[in-house]
Amino acid sequence: MIACISPCDTDFVATLNTYRYANRTENNKKKVVANQESHAQLVFSLRKQILELEKQLNNQNRIITPNSEKFEFSDRKLMAFEQKHEETILLFIQLYEKAVEESSIV
């Protein structure tokens, strides 16, 4: 707020009143409140929540689908790992099958 005051002695009362008015208006803090009914606010918040949930669902579907790049990348990575460690994997499978056979004999 801009207050116009006078340095003249004859306008002291007007200057003092202007200063007091400016001080009161400066101390008044108002909050802006949207004029909505409670059910309208509820509908708005539910719509917002629905949009957020749909966005999360779309993000999950994008990662899970077999056609996505992330899935193809992980599939290629797994195939490369299997090729690199094929002998070790076969050895573990043989040891596992042997352990199963021995446990079923006992």
LINBELDA-V574581 format. One record per residue. N is the residue number from 1. RES is the residue in one small letter. SS is DSSP state (a for helix, b for strand, c for the rest). BURIAL is b if it has 16 or more other ideal C-beta (glycine too) atoms within 10 Angstrom, else e. Layout:
((N;RES;SS;BURIAL) (N;RES;SS;BURIAL))
This chain:
((1;m;c;e) (2;i;c;e) (3;a;c;e) (4;c;c;e) (5;i;c;e) (6;s;c;e) (7;p;c;e) (8;c;c;e) (9;d;a;e) (10;t;a;e) (11;d;a;e) (12;f;a;e) (13;v;a;e) (14;a;a;e) (15;t;a;b) (16;l;a;e) (17;n;a;e) (18;t;a;e) (19;y;a;e) (20;r;a;e) (21;y;a;e) (22;a;a;e) (23;n;a;e) (24;r;a;e) (25;t;a;e) (26;e;a;e) (27;n;a;e) (28;n;c;e) (29;k;c;e) (30;k;c;e) (31;k;c;e) (32;v;c;e) (33;v;c;e) (34;a;c;e) (35;n;c;e) (36;q;c;e) (37;e;c;e) (38;s;a;e) (39;h;a;e) (40;a;a;e) (41;q;a;e) (42;l;a;e) (43;v;a;e) (44;f;a;e) (45;s;a;e) (46;l;a;e) (47;r;a;e) (48;k;a;e) (49;q;a;e) (50;i;a;e) (51;l;a;e) (52;e;a;e) (53;l;a;e) (54;e;a;e) (55;k;a;e) (56;q;a;e) (57;l;a;e) (58;n;a;e) (59;n;a;e) (60;q;a;e) (61;n;a;e) (62;r;a;e) (63;i;a;e) (64;i;a;e) (65;t;c;e) (66;p;c;e) (67;n;c;e) (68;s;c;e) (69;e;a;e) (70;k;a;e) (71;f;a;e) (72;e;a;e) (73;f;a;e) (74;s;a;e) (75;d;a;e) (76;r;a;e) (77;k;a;e) (78;l;a;e) (79;m;a;e) (80;a;a;e) (81;f;a;e) (82;e;a;e) (83;q;a;e) (84;k;a;e) (85;h;c;e) (86;e;a;e) (87;e;a;e) (88;t;a;e) (89;i;a;e) (90;l;a;e) (91;l;a;e) (92;f;a;e) (93;i;a;e) (94;q;a;e) (95;l;a;e) (96;y;a;e) (97;e;a;e) (98;k;a;e) (99;a;a;e) (100;v;a;e) (101;e;a;e) (102;e;a;e) (103;s;a;e) (104;s;a;e) (105;i;a;e) (106;v;c;e))
